[in-house]
Structure formats: structure tokens, C-alpha cells
Amino acid sequence: MTNGWKIASAAIGVILIVVLLRGCVATSYLIPSSGMENSLYCGERILVNKWSYGLRLPFMKLVGYHRWADRPVQKEDILVFNNPANLSEPVIDRREAFISRCIGTPGDTLLIDSLFSVISSEKNAPDQKFLYAYPRKKEQQLDSLLAILSIKPNDLLGQDSIKNIRSFSRYEFYLLEQALNGYCWIEPINKEDSMETLKPLIVPGKGKVIRVYPWNMTLLRNTLVLHEKKHAEIKNDTLYIEGKPAQHCYFTKDYYWVGANNSINLSDSRLFGFVPKDHIIGKAAVIWFSKDKEKGLFSGYRWNRIWGKVK
């Protein structure tokens, strides 16, 4: 074999190794915006571990979706995934990549506001308790409701000649409102605590059933059409699936709800809804390059972040 052939063979071998590593082990991505600050900064380059949740086999156009050594996604993981709402590209692994933090896994119940933002601050945490008052004559009825809804422990905190006082989280109060079917006699003591009604959003999972409400109807319809490949439409405030009115939805995939660190960045589930498992590329693992783009060629390098773990 001549030297030319040896060099060509070595070059081809290197190219094949690079392609294999990029396709089956890890790949590099550029962080294009400030949506994930302070975890990741605009302009940083990261390595994404494609085995974190099992390897999604490449060439999905030819072989379809398959994942080796499948493992579940964990909450708080920073995920890299293909755009779930790209209608112009039918092949999933050819769509542009997004990055966000996982804040809801299959079966989780998240509290959301009218803009589908998850309420997770200390003030509005799902388990944060608020004071509510109700007529003393309703005490026995409330005790029965609490037992049915498995809300416990919940002790009486105070009373006067007319009303009793207890504390509930917003999710517990939502359950009580639903159980009372529009005739709720429980009122928040501080009206600011109820300035906006929060809704419980259940993240769909494979084989799971989700109830349809007016506020989640459009989200469920979009999920069914985009990812379950079903004919679904909304007519006269009713969801129709395959031409039949539906009060519940059934799902064949696991889904995730993701959010940006920076709440003003809308490139997350508030924009494109649930992320199916087959769209997930892997977990953001390591920062291999970090530099302030406003600095010159020889300055602005964040040496303390290079080869640091993504958190």
C-alpha cells in the first residue's frame, strides 16, 4: 500500500470515528441565547450525553424511533431535544435542537397560571399554605370532604361565632372547589392569595388517562395531533377525537414539561407544549468552552466554567 493510500485510509478512519462518536456517544451544541442563565451562558458550548436516557438510534427516517438501554428522565435535568412544534420537518432528528430544564415528568401534577407558567417560587410553591374561612355550620361537611379527598392532617386553626379557619395549599383548595361543584363556601382570608386561580396540569404518560377541561383542551388537542397522530378538533367548546366527543384523553408516549431558567424566554413548554420522549436527544453534561463574546480574542475566557458539569 502506497503512502497516499495509507494517509487516505487514516483520514477515513478518523472521520468514521468522529461520526460514530457524534452520533452515538456525545455531541456538541452552542447555547444561542440567555434562556438558561445562570446555568448556561449565551455562546457557551456544551457536550450532550446521548446515553443519559438510553441511546436514541440515529437515522430515524430509515429506522424509526428506537432507544437502547432506555432510562427515565429526572426532574431538574437540563435536556437537549428536537423542536416538538416544527411542522415543516416530519423527521424528528432533523429538527432544530432546543435546551430547557425538565420540571415535570409523566404523571406529575404541576400548578400553572393562565399563561401556563409553573408556579414554583417560595411564595407560590404548590405546598405553600394559605388561610381560608368557612361557615361553622359546614364543619362536618368539610371533614367529610377532607376524608374523601385524602387531605390530611388539617387541624382547625381558629374560629369566631360565625366562621372557622383552616389552612390549605392552592392545590388542596382547587380540589375542594371541584368537589363543591361551583358552590364553594370556603374563602381565602387574604384576597391577594386568590388573585389568580391556579390549575393542576397533569403531565401525560404512556397508557395514562387525562381528563379534559376547558383550560387544557387546546394543549391536549395539539398533543394528540402533533405526537399521537390522531384527528382531534375543538367544536363548540368540546374536544372531538376521531369524530367523537371526549372527556378524557389516552396517550401512547411519555411526555415532559420543560422550562427555561429565565422566565422571559418563552422557548419552552409554554410555547410548544409537552415534549415527547422520542424528541429527547440527551442530557446537557459538560461545558467545554466558555467565553464572554463581548471581550476580545485574548480575554473573556471563563476558565472556572470550562469542563465544569452542567447544573
Protein Blocks (a to p, Z undefined) as FASTA:
>chain_A
ZZklmmmmmmmmmmmmmmmmmmmmbccdddfbfklpckbcghiacdddfklnopadehkl
lnopadehiacddehiacddddfklmkbmblklpccdddddfbdehiacdddfkopacfb
fklgfklccdddddfklmmmmmmmmmmnopacdddfbdcfkbccddddfklmmmmmmmnn
opacbdcfblmlmmpccdddddddehiacdddfklmmmmmmmmmmmnopacddeehiace
ehiacfbdcdfbdcdddddfblmlccbfklnopadfklpnbdcfbdcbdcdfkbcfkgoi
afklgopacZZ
